[in-house]
Amino acid sequence: MAGNSKRTLIPGAGPLSRVPAPAAFLLVLVLFGLGVWLRGPVGALLLGLLALGVAVLLATTWPLLPPSARVLRVLVLAVLVLIAVSVL
């Protein structure tokens, strides 16, 4: 992107705008909880799917995020990957 690639995110304008926030939160909570509870390869797979989703969202929104938000989201992704590896 040429010029200033940063622009504000408009609520309701993104691809996930039709997904209710409580449903997305519950899905993440269930995937994380099951992944930690089941442990082993199945738990790691569930946590890996969650990490993949976080990575896709991070890659999609990267140009729009300020540096501080980038650092925080990369840290969250790293912690999630570490948890996925630790449940194996």
C-alpha positions as CSV (number, residue, x, y, z in Angstrom):
1,M,0.0,0.0,0.0
2,A,1.4,3.3,-1.0
3,G,1.2,6.3,1.4
4,N,-0.3,6.1,4.8
5,S,-1.7,2.5,5.2
6,K,-3.1,3.3,8.7
7,R,-6.8,4.0,8.8
8,T,-9.4,3.7,11.5
9,L,-11.4,0.5,11.8
10,I,-15.1,1.2,11.4
11,P,-17.3,-0.9,13.6
12,G,-19.4,-3.2,11.4
13,A,-17.3,-2.8,8.3
14,G,-15.1,-5.9,8.7
15,P,-15.5,-9.4,7.4
16,L,-16.5,-10.6,10.9
17,S,-19.1,-7.9,11.4
18,R,-22.0,-10.4,11.2
19,V,-20.6,-12.6,13.9
20,P,-22.0,-11.6,17.3
21,A,-19.3,-10.7,19.8
22,P,-20.6,-13.1,22.5
23,A,-20.6,-16.0,20.0
24,A,-17.0,-15.3,19.1
25,F,-16.0,-15.0,22.7
26,L,-17.7,-18.3,23.6
27,L,-16.1,-20.1,20.7
28,V,-12.6,-18.9,21.8
29,L,-13.4,-19.8,25.4
30,V,-14.6,-23.3,24.5
31,L,-11.7,-24.0,22.2
32,F,-9.1,-22.9,24.8
33,G,-10.9,-24.7,27.6
34,L,-11.2,-27.9,25.7
35,G,-7.6,-27.7,24.5
36,V,-6.2,-27.3,28.0
37,W,-8.6,-29.9,29.5
38,L,-8.1,-32.6,26.9
39,R,-4.4,-32.2,26.6
40,G,-2.3,-34.5,24.4
41,P,-2.5,-34.3,20.6
42,V,-6.2,-33.4,20.5
43,G,-5.8,-30.5,22.9
44,A,-2.7,-29.3,21.1
45,L,-4.7,-29.4,17.8
46,L,-7.5,-27.4,19.3
47,L,-5.1,-24.8,20.6
48,G,-3.3,-24.8,17.3
49,L,-6.5,-24.0,15.5
50,L,-7.1,-21.2,17.9
51,A,-3.5,-19.9,17.3
52,L,-4.0,-20.1,13.6
53,G,-7.2,-18.0,13.8
54,V,-5.3,-15.4,16.0
55,A,-2.5,-15.4,13.5
56,V,-4.8,-14.8,10.5
57,L,-6.6,-12.0,12.3
58,L,-3.2,-10.5,13.3
59,A,-1.9,-10.7,9.7
60,T,-5.1,-9.1,8.4
61,T,-5.1,-6.2,10.8
62,W,-1.3,-5.7,11.0
63,P,-1.1,-2.5,8.8
64,L,-3.9,-0.9,10.8
65,L,-2.5,-1.5,14.3
66,P,-0.2,0.9,16.2
67,P,3.1,-0.6,17.3
68,S,2.0,-1.1,20.9
69,A,-1.0,-3.2,19.8
70,R,1.2,-5.2,17.5
71,V,3.5,-6.1,20.3
72,L,0.7,-7.1,22.6
73,R,-1.0,-9.3,20.0
74,V,2.2,-11.0,19.0
75,L,2.8,-11.7,22.7
76,V,-0.7,-13.2,23.0
77,L,0.0,-15.4,20.0
78,A,3.3,-16.5,21.4
79,V,1.8,-17.5,24.8
80,L,-1.0,-19.4,23.0
81,V,1.6,-21.3,20.9
82,L,3.6,-22.1,24.1
83,I,0.5,-23.4,25.8
84,A,-0.3,-25.6,22.8
85,V,3.2,-27.1,22.9
86,S,3.1,-27.6,26.6
87,V,-0.1,-29.7,26.5
88,L,1.5,-32.3,24.2
